[in-house]
């Protein structure tokens, strides 16, 4: 079944409009992602600052605390173990 000229033109216009909308949505998504990255960077910087304060005061008081690096190492080890466990369970 072939399309009439009118239907073909209608479909082409509809397709062009859909493409414009897709491009607009992509642009909007990129803007929102950039905003989120900026906010995340600000939050991370704030966390670092408070972590330094926390660790500095703990050191002054002679209290031993777990640092972020130690927590990150433990988390990475746990995740690695979880991944290995999941692989074993799926086999």
Steps between C-alpha positions, in 0.01 A plus 500: 500500500650830400429827673326788338704814450300676773558222753868482414535878554307476827723218624816688400382813684409291802839332488680836480300632795578188703871546421484865617333390822765232556776757451330738742463227759868404461602862557275527805637175642859621454420826682344311790793258517743793514298663780506172691876465451552852633285435807671166561843664480390760758368231732818294463715804581287568806537139609878518461514815709293350780701178484821699549346684796376172650832323460695803625293529817520126558878520473511791746288301743706187447205307366565250226249523216464323172602726210321527167784314331458206739124504443550513123742206517255297707212587269702403191598169662138431596376582150767278348394217732133556417577490127689173540213356704246605235708342226521175695126499563424559131726216385 
